[in-house]
Amino acid sequence: MYTKETYQAIFETAPDALIISNDSGEIVDINEQVQTLFGYTKQELLGQPIQKLIPESFNSIYPSSESNRDGASDRKLIGSNGDIVARKKNGNIFFAEINISPLDVKEFKLTSAAIRDVSYKILTNQRLNKTLNTVKAKNKELEQFAYIASHDLQEPLRTVMSFVELFKEEFGEHVNEDAGKYLLFISQATKRMSDLLKSLLDYSRLGGSNKAVPVDCNEIISNIQSDLATTIDETNTTFCIKPLPSIVAYATELRVLFQNLITNAIKFRKKDDTPHIKILATQESGCWKFSVEDNGIGIDPRYKDRIFVIFQRLHGRNAYEGTGIGLAHCKKIVELHGGNIWLESELDKGSNFYFTISEELRDEQ
Ligand code: ADP
């Protein structure tokens, strides 16, 4: 078996700084790493209180007294969140992660503490959190900007639109063919700008003040089918809808999400095929995964990310009506529900939109 010397060598070469203390919290042994990490010699530390190295916070956590020792259950890892600060001989401090274990050897009640400098990890996390918060704040600012811009721009646009109409009514008969064409272009462009502003306004309003409530997805789909009855009839669209769950969600937004995907599935149908839409949901760990599949014109996988960006379209307005905001809406709604949205598709082979909704949303009614 191992000799005492072998154990001593293992102790000395351990990667962590190891400190053994007695039940009064005095240091009784240290390894080489302690000297490297803290800058003290062994002589300077033996017999000293452990607080010399770990000043304030350590006192309450360290199982020094007889009463709070409870064998193996006293083993703990502390400081992983940056709440323990250690001090070196030169006064420099660092974030320490400490593995504490009781060592009940014969009559001695000792404690071993394996100390690691985790400053780099903690500071990196802090920096990442700060960046994340800045990005969140910037996003909020942008949303507010989009809201104000789209709201305020509507007013002058309405003025232009109504004066074009007045002009047409009063002078329509007297203008020549070219002027008539120009007026038509102005009307079409202002109408389109108004549609874009309206959708931008809707986008920035999404998820503003609603509450999460229990919703039955089957009911949402059948309401959408009633609303779209005319389009469904005209296009001979058929559905295959598997039993869907009831979930806690933002009801209005969830409806917009399904409605956008269903309208797109009908809109982007193949010319020589009637649309068929399949909707199903499966339960995954911590979320529901939905899929809305169609047999339409499909999407080149190269554009699988671009289509979710606001105002991005793959087709001209003459081929398919639209503003290019529907899927950006869907993405925002899904993210509001703690989920993701993605696409599996190939040109000419139909599209399958997947999205997840987190099960962590709580009923806020
Ligand atoms: P819009 O429908 O107003 O164009 P969307 O944001 O809903 O805007 O969609 C963006 C683009 O993604 C569409 O212009 C279209 O090119 C493509 N797309 C979306 N859904 C489908 C679908 N089910 N099948 C084929 N292409 C689609």
Boltz pocket constraint, residues with backbone or C-beta under 6 A from the ligand:
constraints:
  - pocket:
      binder: B
      contacts: [[A, 260], [A, 261], [A, 264], [A, 265], [A, 268], [A, 294], [A, 296], [A, 297], [A, 298], [A, 299], [A, 307], [A, 309], [A, 312], [A, 313], [A, 314], [A, 315], [A, 320], [A, 321], [A, 322], [A, 323], [A, 324], [A, 325], [A, 326], [A, 327], [A, 328], [A, 351]]
      max_distance: 6.0
